[in-house]
Amino acid sequence: RLCFCWVSLWMLRSSLGRGLAFLGRREKSFISRTVTPVLGSTSRCLSSKIFRSEKVSRSVFPYAPPFAMPVRRYCEFHSLPPEKMRNIAIIAHVDHGKTTLVDKILSESGTLDAMSGERVMDSDNLEKERGITIMAKNTSIMWGGYQVNIVDTPGHSDFGGEVERILGMVDGVVLLVDVLEGPMTQTKFVLSKALNKELPAIVVLNKMDRDAASREKTESDIFDLFMELNAAEELLNYPTLYASGKAGWVVKDPDGPKKGMKDLLDTVIEHIPPPKVDRNDVFRMLVTTLDYDEHLGKLLVGRVQSGSVTAGDSIKALSYDNKLLEEATVAKVFSKNGLVNEIIPKGLAGDIVAVAGFNSNVSSTLCHPSVKEPIQADPIDPPVLSMTFGVNNSPLAGKEGKIFSALHIKERLDKETQRNVTITTSTQGDRTDEVVVSGRGELQLSILIENMRREGFELSVSPPQVILIPDDECEGRKLEPLEEVIIDVDNEYSGMVLDMMRMREAELQHMEQGAQKTRAVFHATSRSLIGLRSDIANATRGMAVFNHLFHSYVPYESGQLQIRKGVLVSMTDGQASSYALKSIESRGSLFIAPQAKVYEGMIVGENTKSGDIDVNPVKAKALTNFRAAGKDENYKLVPPRRMNLEEAIAYIQADELIEVTPQNIRLRKKTLDSGTRQRLAKKKS
C-alpha cells in the first residue's frame, strides 16, 4: 500500500508538472500559493536555490515546470522602497584597486564565495588580459536590509567617458586613492565630474598595508584637491576610511582592528542619500549602458527616474533630440543580484534595471507613450584623437581574415558608436572605403581595433591625428589640446625622462624628488605625447608611471616632431630569406623573421639613420655547380622586434599605414610602389 501511494503521488506530481509548463515564469507567485500546499516540500524544493542549473533540475525532476529551473531566477529584493536603496559608483585612478575592492564587497555580502576568483567584474577577455577595466559595470548586494547598487568604473583616462556617463545613475561616489601615490590625474578628473553633479563622496585610502606612513600627506593632498575643484561646503565634510583591498578590510580607525567591509557598507548607508524619485509618476529611464542576454539579445541598462516598468508594458524610445526611435513591448525586466541578471516582476523608480525587447542605444530615453520630452544626458568631453580605418588593399589582402569589405567595416564602427558615446565616426569627402574614427586616446582606439581583429576583420589603419578646433578669438587660427603630464620615476632614470620630454618640446612645471622616486609635472601638446608611454616604459625598464590629463587649448603651431629614424622598406614580393636578412641586419633592426611573407612597400625594419632605404629581403644565395666540402653557413640573426598594436600605432608616420589581420600586424607605406614614392617626395620638396 505504501508503494502504491508513493507511485500515485509521483504520477500526480508529474502530470501536474506537464500541465504547469504552459503557465510560464510569470505565474510563479500563483503556483507557489496553489501547488505548494498539495505537493509540500517537493514543490518548495523545485523553486529553491539549490537547483541552479537546468541540467540538475531536469535530471532530478524530469517534468519540472520552467519556473523550477532558475537559469534566470526571479529576484526578490528589488522591490524595496527608495529609502532602502543606495546607488554608488566607485571611482579612482588606474590601478588604485577599484575592481579588487568590489570583489571583497561581493564576498563580504555573501554574494560570491572564495572560489569565484579575482577581478570578477572584469568579464571581457581584453580586460582580463590587460588587467584594466574598460567598460563600466553594475552589481547589486543586500546589506542590513538595504539594497546597494554598485557601479565599477574604468580608471584609465582614455575611458573617462564611461565615468561621465554613469554618474547620472548614482547618488554618491566612493573615491579610492592609493595612499602611496596620492591623488593622480584621473583622480582629479573623476572627482571633478562627481562634484559638478554635487554627488557626496566617501574617501577611501587604499593599500594601507604597503605604506601607512604617508597617510597624513595623502589626506592633506585630497582635501587640497577638493578645494581646488571648488567643492561645495557640504561636500567638504566627507568621511575618510582606511583600507587594504587585497587583504579584504576597510576600517574607520587605522589603528584599530582590521577586518571585513562592514565599516564601508555602513558608511555608504549613512552618508549616501537615497534616490529622489516619484514612483507614482509615468515611467522614464535614461539608457546609460548596454548588456546582452543570450536568449533575448540586447539589454538597455539604466536607472528608472520615475514610475515603474513591467514585462508586457507598451513603451517608446526617444532619441536625445526628441525623435521617436521605436515603440515596442517590454519582453523582460532584469536587475543584478551579484553578477547574475535576474528577472524581476517590476522595475521601480530608483533602481538600476535592464529592459529587453528594444533595439535602441545609449543616451536614448525609454518612457511611457504620454511622455513628450526625453531625459537629457549630461554632456561629455569631446574626443581628441582621430584615425582613419580603411579597406586592406595590400597584396596579402583577403588571405588571413573573414571580413574585409568597406560596408562591413562601416557597419561595425556604427555599432560601436551606438554603444560607446565617446567614439564618433565621419567620412572623408567622397571616399567610401575609409571611415574617420575619433576617440579619447591611443589606448581606446587600439582596444577597438583589437576587438575588430579578433572578430575576423582585415583593415588598414592610419596614424593618429590630433583634432584641432577653430579659435573664436582669431579667425583662421586653429587650437590644439594641451595636456598636463605627471611622471613618477626612480631617481636613477629621472635625467633620461627629462631629456625625452625636452625632445618633445614639453615644459617642466614642477619637480619633486624624494628618497627613491621623482615626480615631474609637464605641460605638453597631445600630438607630442603620441607614442611617449611605450618609449618611457622601454627607457626606464618599466619603472616609470606615466599619466596625462587634458589641461586647455593652445594655438596650433605647424611642424612635425622628428623623433623616429628612417625605415627599411621591401622592394619586392615573396618570402624573406635568412641570407638576405643577414645582410640587411647591419643597416638597422628587423621587424620580420625568415620565411615571413613580404611585399613591395612593406616596412621590414628600422634604419639606424634618418631617411628610408629600399631593401630586398627575399634575395637567395646564388647556386653553383660546385659542391662545398663542409656544410653551408648557418646564419645567426638577432631576434626581430615584435610590436604590439599600441606600439605600432605610436610608431608609424603620416605616409604609413598599419595592416591589421587576425593573424598579423604589418607596417607598410601608403604608396607601395618605390618609384611613385620617390616622385611624390621630390614634388613635395
C-alpha positions as CSV (number, residue, x, y, z in Angstrom):
1,R,0.0,0.0,0.0
2,L,2.8,2.4,0.8
3,C,4.5,1.7,-2.5
4,F,1.1,2.2,-4.3
5,C,0.6,5.6,-2.6
6,W,4.1,6.7,-3.4
7,V,3.7,5.8,-7.1
8,S,0.3,7.5,-7.3
9,L,1.8,10.7,-5.7
10,W,4.7,10.6,-8.2
11,M,2.4,10.3,-11.2
12,L,0.2,13.1,-9.9
13,R,3.2,15.4,-9.5
14,S,4.5,14.5,-13.0
15,S,1.1,15.2,-14.6
16,L,0.8,18.5,-12.7
17,G,4.4,19.4,-13.9
18,R,3.4,18.8,-17.5
19,G,0.3,20.9,-17.2
20,L,2.0,23.8,-15.4
21,A,4.7,24.0,-18.0
22,F,2.4,26.2,-20.1
23,L,1.9,28.8,-17.5
24,G,5.5,30.2,-17.8
25,R,7.6,32.1,-15.3
26,R,5.2,34.9,-14.7
27,E,2.9,32.6,-12.8
28,K,5.5,31.7,-10.2
29,S,3.7,33.5,-7.4
30,F,0.3,31.9,-8.3
31,I,1.8,28.4,-8.4
32,S,3.7,28.8,-5.2
33,R,0.3,29.6,-3.5
34,T,-1.6,26.8,-5.1
35,V,0.8,23.9,-5.7
36,T,2.9,24.2,-2.5
37,P,0.0,23.0,-0.2
38,V,-0.6,20.0,-2.4
39,L,3.0,18.9,-3.2
40,G,4.5,20.1,0.0
41,S,8.3,20.0,0.2
42,T,8.7,18.7,-3.3
43,S,7.3,22.0,-4.8
44,R,9.4,24.1,-2.4
45,C,12.5,22.1,-3.4
46,L,11.7,22.8,-7.1
47,S,11.9,26.5,-6.6
48,S,14.8,26.6,-4.2
49,K,18.2,28.0,-5.0
50,I,19.8,24.6,-4.7
51,F,18.9,23.7,-8.3
52,R,20.6,26.5,-10.1
53,S,21.2,24.8,-13.4
54,E,18.7,23.3,-15.9
55,K,20.8,20.1,-16.2
56,V,20.5,19.4,-12.4
57,S,16.8,20.2,-12.3
58,R,15.9,18.0,-15.3
59,S,17.9,15.1,-14.0
60,V,16.2,15.1,-10.6
61,F,12.8,16.3,-11.7
62,P,12.3,15.5,-15.4
63,Y,8.9,17.1,-15.6
64,A,9.5,20.2,-13.6
65,P,7.9,23.3,-14.9
66,P,10.0,26.2,-16.3
67,F,9.9,28.3,-13.2
68,A,11.6,25.5,-11.3
69,M,14.7,25.8,-13.3
70,P,16.4,29.1,-12.3
71,V,18.5,29.7,-15.3
72,R,17.2,33.2,-14.8
73,R,15.9,33.3,-11.3
74,Y,13.3,35.7,-10.0
75,C,14.9,38.3,-7.9
76,E,13.0,39.1,-4.7
77,F,14.8,42.1,-3.0
78,H,14.4,44.6,-5.9
79,S,11.0,45.8,-4.6
80,L,12.2,47.9,-1.6
81,P,11.1,51.5,-1.1
82,P,13.5,54.2,-2.2
83,E,14.6,54.9,1.4
84,K,16.1,51.4,1.5
85,M,18.1,51.8,-1.7
86,R,21.6,53.2,-2.2
87,N,23.3,53.8,-5.6
88,I,27.0,54.4,-5.6
89,A,29.9,54.4,-8.1
90,I,33.5,53.5,-7.2
91,I,35.8,56.0,-8.9
92,A,39.6,56.2,-8.9
93,H,42.8,56.4,-10.9
94,V,44.0,53.4,-12.8
95,D,45.5,50.6,-10.6
96,H,44.3,52.1,-7.4
97,G,42.2,48.9,-6.6
98,K,38.6,49.6,-7.6
99,T,37.8,46.1,-9.0
100,T,39.6,44.3,-6.2
101,L,37.5,46.3,-3.6
102,V,34.3,45.3,-5.4
103,D,35.4,41.6,-5.2
104,K,35.8,41.9,-1.4
105,I,32.4,43.7,-1.1
106,L,30.7,40.9,-3.0
107,S,32.4,38.3,-0.8
108,E,31.6,40.1,2.4
109,S,27.9,40.4,1.5
110,G,27.7,36.6,0.7
111,T,27.1,37.1,-3.0
112,L,30.4,35.4,-4.0
113,D,32.3,32.6,-2.4
114,A,36.1,32.3,-2.0
115,M,36.4,30.2,-5.2
116,S,35.0,32.8,-7.6
117,G,38.4,34.1,-8.5
118,E,39.8,37.6,-8.7
119,R,38.5,40.7,-10.5
120,V,35.2,39.0,-11.3
121,M,33.8,42.3,-12.6
122,D,36.3,42.4,-15.5
123,S,34.4,39.9,-17.6
124,D,35.8,40.9,-21.1
125,N,38.7,39.0,-22.5
126,L,40.8,42.1,-23.1
127,E,40.1,43.3,-19.5
128,K,41.4,40.0,-18.1
129,E,44.4,40.0,-20.4
130,R,45.5,43.6,-19.8
131,G,44.4,43.8,-16.1
132,I,42.4,47.0,-16.6
133,T,38.7,47.9,-16.5
134,I,37.4,49.1,-19.9
135,M,33.6,49.1,-19.5
136,A,31.6,50.3,-16.5
137,K,29.6,47.5,-15.0
138,N,27.0,47.4,-12.2
139,T,26.2,44.9,-9.5
140,S,23.8,44.8,-6.5
141,I,24.0,43.4,-3.0
142,M,21.9,43.4,0.2
143,W,23.3,44.7,3.4
144,G,21.5,45.3,6.6
145,G,18.1,45.4,4.9
146,Y,19.3,47.9,2.3
147,Q,19.8,47.3,-1.4
148,V,23.2,48.7,-2.5
149,N,23.7,49.1,-6.2
150,I,27.4,49.4,-7.1
151,V,28.9,50.6,-10.4
152,D,32.6,49.7,-11.1
153,T,34.2,52.3,-13.4
154,P,37.4,52.4,-15.5
155,G,40.4,54.2,-14.2
156,H,42.3,54.9,-17.4
157,S,41.9,58.4,-18.9
158,D,41.0,57.0,-22.3
159,F,37.9,55.5,-20.9
160,G,36.9,58.6,-18.8
161,G,33.7,58.8,-20.9
162,E,32.4,55.7,-19.1
163,V,32.7,57.5,-15.8
164,E,31.0,60.6,-17.1
165,R,28.1,58.6,-18.5
166,I,27.3,56.5,-15.4
167,L,27.4,59.3,-12.8
168,G,23.8,60.1,-13.7
169,M,22.8,56.6,-12.3
170,V,24.2,57.1,-8.8
171,D,23.6,59.3,-5.8
172,G,27.1,59.3,-4.4
173,V,30.7,58.0,-5.1
174,V,33.4,56.2,-3.2
175,L,36.7,57.9,-4.1
176,L,39.5,55.3,-3.9
177,V,43.1,56.7,-3.5
178,D,46.3,54.8,-3.3
179,V,47.9,56.0,0.0
180,L,51.4,55.8,-1.5
181,E,50.7,57.6,-4.9
182,G,48.1,60.1,-3.6
183,P,45.7,61.9,-5.9
184,M,46.7,61.4,-9.6
185,T,45.4,62.9,-12.8
186,Q,42.4,60.6,-13.3
187,T,41.6,61.1,-9.6
188,K,41.2,64.8,-10.3
189,F,39.2,64.2,-13.5
190,V,36.6,61.8,-12.0
191,L,36.3,63.8,-8.8
192,S,35.6,67.0,-10.8
193,K,32.8,65.3,-12.7
194,A,31.3,64.0,-9.4
195,L,31.5,67.4,-7.7
196,N,29.9,69.1,-10.8
197,K,26.8,66.9,-10.2
198,E,27.0,67.6,-6.4
199,L,27.4,64.0,-5.5
200,P,28.6,63.3,-1.9
201,A,31.9,61.4,-1.7
202,I,33.4,58.8,0.7
203,V,37.2,58.9,0.6
204,V,38.9,55.5,1.0
205,L,42.7,55.4,1.3
206,N,43.7,52.0,-0.2
207,K,46.8,49.9,0.2
208,M,47.4,50.9,3.8
209,D,49.3,47.6,4.3
210,R,52.0,48.9,2.0
211,D,52.8,52.3,3.3
212,A,50.8,53.8,6.1
213,A,53.4,56.5,6.9
214,S,52.3,58.7,4.0
215,R,48.7,58.8,5.2
216,E,48.7,62.3,6.6
217,K,50.2,63.8,3.4
218,T,47.8,62.0,1.2
219,E,44.8,63.1,3.3
220,S,46.1,66.7,3.0
221,D,46.5,66.4,-0.8
222,I,43.0,65.0,-1.1
223,F,41.5,68.0,0.8
224,D,43.5,70.4,-1.3
225,L,42.1,68.7,-4.4
226,F,38.6,69.2,-3.1
227,M,39.3,72.9,-2.5
228,E,41.0,73.3,-5.9
229,L,37.9,71.9,-7.6
230,N,35.7,74.4,-5.7
231,A,33.7,71.8,-3.9
232,A,30.6,73.0,-2.1
233,E,30.9,73.4,1.7
234,E,28.6,70.5,2.5
235,L,30.7,68.2,0.2
236,L,33.9,69.0,2.1
237,N,32.6,67.1,5.1
238,Y,33.4,63.8,3.6
239,P,34.2,60.7,5.7
240,T,37.6,59.1,5.3
241,L,38.2,55.3,5.6
242,Y,41.3,53.2,5.5
243,A,41.6,50.0,3.5
244,S,43.6,47.2,2.1
245,G,41.5,45.9,-0.8
246,K,43.9,42.9,-1.3
247,A,43.7,41.9,2.4
248,G,39.9,42.5,2.4
249,W,39.3,45.1,5.1
250,V,38.1,48.7,5.3
251,V,38.0,50.4,8.7
252,K,37.3,53.9,10.2
253,D,40.2,53.7,12.6
254,P,43.6,52.9,11.1
255,D,44.9,51.9,14.5
256,G,42.0,49.6,15.4
257,P,41.2,46.0,14.4
258,K,41.3,45.4,10.7
259,K,38.6,43.0,9.4
260,G,35.9,43.0,6.8
261,M,33.9,45.6,4.8
262,K,31.3,46.4,7.4
263,D,32.6,50.0,8.1
264,L,32.5,50.8,4.4
265,L,29.0,49.5,3.7
266,D,27.7,51.1,6.9
267,T,29.2,54.4,5.9
268,V,27.5,54.1,2.4
269,I,24.1,53.6,4.1
270,E,24.7,56.5,6.5
271,H,26.3,59.1,4.2
272,I,24.9,58.4,0.7
273,P,21.3,59.7,0.3
274,P,18.6,57.6,-1.1
275,P,17.4,58.2,-4.7
276,K,14.9,61.1,-5.0
277,V,12.2,59.7,-7.3
278,D,8.5,59.6,-7.8
279,R,7.1,56.1,-8.2
280,N,3.6,57.4,-8.8
281,D,4.6,59.3,-12.0
282,V,4.8,57.8,-15.5
283,F,7.8,55.6,-16.5
284,R,11.0,57.3,-17.6
285,M,14.5,55.8,-17.9
286,L,17.7,57.1,-19.5
287,V,19.7,54.3,-21.1
288,T,23.3,54.5,-19.7
289,T,24.9,51.2,-20.7
290,L,24.2,48.1,-22.7
291,D,24.2,44.5,-21.7
292,Y,23.5,41.3,-23.6
293,D,21.4,38.2,-22.9
294,E,21.9,35.0,-24.9
295,H,18.2,34.4,-25.3
296,L,16.7,37.9,-25.5
297,G,19.6,39.8,-27.2
298,K,20.3,43.4,-26.3
299,L,19.5,44.8,-22.9
300,L,19.2,48.5,-22.2
301,V,20.5,49.4,-18.7
302,G,19.8,52.5,-16.7
303,R,18.2,53.9,-13.5
304,V,14.5,54.3,-13.5
305,Q,13.9,58.0,-13.0
306,S,10.2,57.8,-12.3
307,G,7.2,55.4,-12.3
308,S,7.8,51.7,-12.9
309,V,8.1,49.2,-15.8
310,T,6.7,45.7,-16.1
311,A,7.1,42.9,-18.7
312,G,4.3,43.4,-21.2
313,D,4.2,47.2,-21.0
314,S,4.0,49.1,-24.2
315,I,6.5,52.0,-24.1
316,K,8.5,54.0,-26.6
317,A,12.1,55.1,-27.1
318,L,13.1,58.7,-27.8
319,S,16.5,60.0,-29.0
320,Y,18.3,62.8,-27.3
321,D,16.9,65.3,-29.9
322,N,13.3,64.1,-29.3
323,K,12.9,61.8,-32.3
324,L,10.8,58.7,-32.0
325,L,13.2,55.7,-32.3
326,E,10.8,52.8,-31.8
327,E,7.7,51.6,-30.0
328,A,7.6,48.1,-28.6
329,T,6.5,45.9,-25.7
330,V,8.8,45.1,-22.8
331,A,9.9,41.5,-23.1
332,K,11.5,41.1,-19.6
333,V,12.9,43.3,-16.9
334,F,16.1,42.3,-15.2
335,S,18.2,43.5,-12.3
336,K,21.5,42.5,-10.9
337,N,22.0,40.1,-8.0
338,G,25.7,39.9,-7.7
339,L,26.9,39.0,-11.1
340,V,23.7,37.5,-12.3
341,N,20.9,39.1,-14.3
342,E,17.7,38.1,-12.6
343,I,14.1,38.6,-13.7
344,I,12.1,41.0,-11.6
345,P,8.4,41.4,-11.8
346,K,8.6,45.2,-11.8
347,G,11.4,47.8,-12.2
348,L,10.7,50.6,-9.7
349,A,12.0,54.2,-9.7
350,G,15.4,54.5,-8.1
351,D,16.6,51.0,-9.1
352,I,19.1,50.1,-11.8
353,V,17.4,47.7,-14.2
354,A,17.9,46.2,-17.7
355,V,15.0,46.2,-20.2
356,A,14.8,43.6,-23.0
357,G,12.8,44.0,-26.2
358,F,14.3,47.2,-27.7
359,N,17.0,47.9,-30.2
360,S,17.8,51.5,-29.0
361,N,21.2,52.6,-27.8
362,V,23.0,54.6,-25.2
363,S,21.6,58.1,-24.4
364,S,18.1,57.2,-25.6
365,T,15.1,57.6,-23.3
366,L,12.6,54.7,-22.6
367,C,9.4,56.2,-21.4
368,H,5.6,55.9,-21.3
369,P,3.7,56.8,-24.5
370,S,2.4,60.0,-22.9
371,V,5.9,61.5,-22.3
372,K,6.8,64.3,-24.7
373,E,10.4,65.2,-23.8
374,P,13.4,62.9,-23.4
375,I,15.7,62.9,-20.4
376,Q,18.8,65.0,-21.4
377,A,22.1,63.1,-20.8
378,D,25.0,65.1,-19.3
379,P,27.4,66.3,-22.0
380,I,30.8,64.5,-22.1
381,D,34.2,65.8,-23.1
382,P,34.9,65.7,-26.9
383,P,37.4,63.3,-28.5
384,V,41.0,64.5,-29.0
385,L,42.4,61.9,-31.5
386,S,41.3,60.5,-34.8
387,M,42.4,57.6,-37.0
388,T,41.3,56.5,-40.5
389,F,40.0,53.0,-40.8
390,G,40.1,51.7,-44.4
391,V,39.9,48.6,-46.5
392,N,43.1,46.5,-46.6
393,N,44.4,46.8,-50.1
394,S,47.8,45.2,-49.7
395,P,48.9,42.3,-51.9
396,L,48.1,39.9,-49.0
397,A,44.6,41.2,-48.5
398,G,41.8,38.6,-48.0
399,K,44.2,35.7,-47.1
400,E,44.0,35.8,-43.3
401,G,40.7,37.4,-42.3
402,K,37.0,36.7,-42.9
403,I,35.5,40.2,-43.1
404,F,37.2,42.9,-45.2
405,S,34.7,44.9,-47.2
406,A,34.1,48.6,-46.6
407,L,30.4,48.1,-45.9
408,H,31.1,45.6,-43.1
409,I,33.8,47.8,-41.5
410,K,31.4,50.8,-41.5
411,E,28.6,48.8,-40.0
412,R,30.9,47.5,-37.3
413,L,32.0,51.1,-36.5
414,D,28.5,52.4,-36.4
415,K,27.6,49.7,-34.0
416,E,30.5,50.8,-31.8
417,T,29.3,54.4,-31.7
418,Q,25.9,53.3,-30.6
419,R,27.4,51.5,-27.6
420,N,30.2,53.9,-26.8
421,V,29.2,57.6,-26.9
422,T,32.8,58.8,-26.7
423,I,33.7,57.4,-30.1
424,T,32.4,59.2,-33.2
425,T,32.7,58.4,-36.9
426,S,32.7,60.5,-40.1
427,T,33.7,60.1,-43.8
428,Q,36.4,61.9,-45.8
429,G,34.7,63.6,-48.8
430,D,33.8,61.1,-51.5
431,R,35.9,58.3,-50.1
432,T,33.6,55.4,-49.4
433,D,36.3,52.9,-48.4
434,E,37.6,55.0,-45.4
435,V,36.0,56.0,-42.1
436,V,37.5,58.6,-39.7
437,V,37.1,57.3,-36.1
438,S,37.6,59.8,-33.3
439,G,38.2,58.9,-29.6
440,R,39.8,59.8,-26.3
441,G,43.3,58.3,-26.9
442,E,45.5,55.7,-28.4
443,L,44.5,53.0,-25.9
444,Q,40.8,53.4,-26.5
445,L,41.2,53.2,-30.3
446,S,43.7,50.3,-30.1
447,I,41.1,48.4,-28.0
448,L,38.5,48.9,-30.7
449,I,41.0,47.7,-33.4
450,E,42.0,44.7,-31.4
451,N,38.3,43.7,-30.9
452,M,37.7,44.0,-34.6
453,R,40.8,42.0,-35.3
454,R,39.6,39.2,-33.1
455,E,36.2,39.2,-34.8
456,G,37.9,38.4,-38.1
457,F,38.2,41.8,-39.7
458,E,41.0,42.8,-42.1
459,L,41.6,46.6,-42.3
460,S,44.2,49.3,-42.7
461,V,44.7,52.0,-40.1
462,S,46.4,55.4,-40.4
463,P,48.5,57.1,-37.7
464,P,46.6,59.1,-35.1
465,Q,46.0,62.8,-35.7
466,V,45.1,65.4,-33.1
467,I,41.7,67.0,-33.6
468,L,42.1,70.8,-34.0
469,I,39.3,73.3,-33.2
470,P,38.8,76.8,-34.6
471,D,39.8,79.8,-32.4
472,D,36.8,82.0,-31.8
473,E,39.1,85.0,-30.9
474,C,41.2,84.9,-34.0
475,E,39.7,84.0,-37.4
476,G,41.6,81.4,-39.3
477,R,43.7,80.2,-36.3
478,K,43.5,76.6,-35.0
479,L,43.8,75.4,-31.4
480,E,45.2,72.1,-30.3
481,P,44.8,70.4,-26.9
482,L,47.5,70.9,-24.2
483,E,47.8,68.2,-21.5
484,E,49.2,68.0,-18.0
485,V,51.7,65.1,-17.8
486,I,52.7,63.6,-14.4
487,I,55.6,61.1,-14.4
488,D,56.7,59.2,-11.4
489,V,60.1,57.5,-11.9
490,D,63.0,56.1,-10.0
491,N,65.7,58.7,-9.3
492,E,68.3,57.0,-11.5
493,Y,66.1,57.4,-14.6
494,S,64.9,61.0,-13.9
495,G,67.5,62.6,-16.2
496,M,66.6,60.3,-19.0
497,V,62.9,61.2,-18.7
498,L,63.7,64.9,-18.7
499,D,65.7,64.5,-21.9
500,M,62.8,62.6,-23.6
501,M,60.3,65.3,-22.6
502,R,62.7,68.1,-23.8
503,M,62.9,66.4,-27.2
504,R,59.1,66.5,-27.4
505,E,59.0,70.3,-26.5
506,A,57.3,69.8,-23.1
507,E,57.5,72.5,-20.5
508,L,58.5,71.4,-16.9
509,Q,56.1,72.9,-14.4
510,H,57.1,71.2,-11.1
511,M,59.6,68.6,-10.0
512,E,59.7,66.9,-6.6
513,Q,62.5,64.5,-5.7
514,G,62.2,62.1,-2.8
515,A,64.5,59.4,-1.3
516,Q,63.8,56.9,-4.1
517,K,61.2,58.5,-6.5
518,T,61.0,61.7,-8.6
519,R,57.7,63.2,-9.6
520,A,57.8,65.6,-12.6
521,V,54.9,67.6,-13.9
522,F,54.9,68.9,-17.5
523,H,52.7,70.7,-20.0
524,A,52.8,69.2,-23.5
525,T,50.6,69.1,-26.6
526,S,48.6,66.0,-27.3
527,R,50.4,65.3,-30.6
528,S,53.8,65.3,-28.9
529,L,52.6,62.6,-26.4
530,I,51.8,60.0,-29.1
531,G,54.0,57.0,-28.5
532,L,55.6,58.5,-25.4
533,R,54.1,55.9,-23.0
534,S,55.9,53.0,-24.6
535,D,59.1,55.0,-25.1
536,I,59.3,55.9,-21.4
537,A,58.5,52.3,-20.4
538,N,61.3,50.9,-22.6
539,A,63.8,53.6,-21.5
540,T,63.1,53.1,-17.8
541,R,62.7,49.3,-17.9
542,G,59.1,49.7,-16.8
543,M,59.9,51.7,-13.6
544,A,58.1,54.9,-14.6
545,V,54.4,55.7,-14.1
546,F,53.1,57.9,-16.9
547,N,49.7,59.8,-16.6
548,H,48.2,62.7,-18.5
549,L,45.1,64.8,-18.3
550,F,43.6,67.4,-20.6
551,H,44.6,70.9,-19.5
552,S,43.5,73.5,-22.1
553,Y,43.7,74.5,-25.7
554,V,46.6,76.5,-27.1
555,P,47.4,77.9,-30.6
556,Y,48.4,75.2,-33.1
557,E,52.0,75.5,-34.4
558,S,52.6,73.6,-37.6
559,G,55.5,71.3,-37.9
560,Q,56.3,67.7,-37.2
561,L,58.5,66.3,-34.3
562,Q,61.3,64.2,-35.8
563,I,61.7,61.6,-33.1
564,R,61.8,58.4,-35.1
565,K,64.5,57.4,-37.6
566,G,64.0,56.1,-41.1
567,V,62.7,52.6,-42.0
568,L,63.7,49.7,-44.2
569,V,61.2,49.1,-47.0
570,S,60.9,46.0,-49.0
571,M,61.3,46.5,-52.8
572,T,59.8,43.1,-53.9
573,D,57.3,40.4,-53.1
574,G,58.0,36.9,-51.7
575,Q,59.3,35.2,-48.6
576,A,62.1,36.6,-46.5
577,S,65.3,34.6,-46.5
578,S,68.0,34.3,-43.9
579,Y,70.6,35.1,-46.4
580,A,69.0,38.4,-47.3
581,L,68.1,39.4,-43.7
582,K,71.7,38.8,-42.6
583,S,72.9,41.5,-45.0
584,I,70.1,43.9,-44.1
585,E,70.7,43.4,-40.4
586,S,73.7,45.6,-40.5
587,R,71.6,48.6,-41.6
588,G,69.2,48.5,-38.7
589,S,66.9,46.4,-36.5
590,L,64.5,44.0,-38.2
591,F,60.7,43.6,-37.7
592,I,60.4,40.3,-39.5
593,A,61.8,36.8,-39.2
594,P,62.9,34.4,-42.0
595,Q,60.1,32.8,-44.1
596,A,57.8,35.8,-43.4
597,K,55.7,36.9,-46.3
598,V,56.6,40.4,-47.6
599,Y,55.5,42.6,-50.4
600,E,56.7,45.8,-52.1
601,G,56.2,48.8,-49.8
602,M,56.1,46.8,-46.6
603,I,58.3,48.0,-43.7
604,V,60.6,45.3,-42.6
605,G,62.9,47.2,-40.2
606,E,64.1,50.4,-38.8
607,N,67.1,52.3,-40.3
608,T,69.9,53.3,-38.0
609,K,70.0,56.7,-39.7
610,S,67.3,59.2,-40.8
611,G,65.7,58.5,-44.2
612,D,64.1,55.4,-45.7
613,I,66.0,52.7,-47.6
614,D,64.6,50.2,-50.1
615,V,66.0,46.7,-49.4
616,N,65.5,43.2,-50.9
617,P,64.6,40.8,-48.1
618,V,63.8,37.8,-50.4
619,K,67.2,37.6,-52.1
620,A,68.5,34.0,-52.1
621,K,72.1,32.7,-52.1
622,A,73.3,32.1,-55.6
623,L,73.7,28.4,-56.5
624,T,76.8,27.0,-58.3
625,N,77.8,23.6,-59.7
626,F,80.5,23.2,-57.1
627,R,79.9,21.2,-54.0
628,A,81.4,22.6,-50.8
629,A,83.5,20.3,-48.7
630,G,81.8,21.5,-45.5
631,K,78.2,22.4,-44.5
632,D,76.6,25.6,-45.7
633,E,77.0,28.6,-43.4
634,N,74.4,28.9,-40.6
635,Y,73.1,32.5,-40.4
636,K,72.5,33.6,-36.8
637,L,70.1,36.6,-36.7
638,V,69.2,38.9,-33.9
639,P,65.5,38.1,-32.9
640,P,63.2,40.6,-34.7
641,R,61.5,43.4,-32.8
642,R,57.8,42.5,-32.4
643,M,55.4,45.3,-32.0
644,N,52.0,45.1,-30.4
645,L,49.1,47.2,-31.7
646,E,49.7,50.2,-29.4
647,E,53.4,50.3,-30.3
648,A,52.6,50.1,-34.0
649,I,50.1,53.0,-33.7
650,A,52.7,55.1,-32.0
651,Y,55.4,54.2,-34.4
652,I,54.0,54.9,-37.9
653,Q,54.2,58.3,-39.5
654,A,51.9,60.3,-41.8
655,D,52.9,58.4,-45.0
656,E,52.5,54.9,-43.5
657,L,49.7,52.5,-42.5
658,I,49.1,49.5,-40.3
659,E,47.8,46.4,-41.9
660,V,45.7,44.6,-39.3
661,T,44.6,41.0,-39.8
662,P,43.5,38.3,-37.3
663,Q,47.0,36.7,-37.6
664,N,49.5,39.5,-38.2
665,I,50.2,43.2,-37.7
666,R,52.3,44.6,-40.5
667,L,53.6,48.1,-41.2
668,R,53.6,49.5,-44.7
669,K,53.8,52.6,-46.8
670,K,50.6,54.2,-48.1
671,T,52.1,54.2,-51.6
672,L,53.6,50.8,-52.2
673,D,55.5,51.5,-55.5
674,S,59.0,52.7,-54.8
675,G,59.2,54.9,-57.9
676,T,55.9,56.6,-57.1
677,R,57.1,57.4,-53.6
678,Q,60.3,59.0,-54.8
679,R,58.4,61.2,-57.3
680,L,56.0,62.3,-54.6
681,A,58.9,63.1,-52.3
682,K,60.6,65.2,-54.9
683,K,57.4,67.0,-55.7
684,K,56.8,67.7,-52.1
685,S,60.3,69.1,-51.5
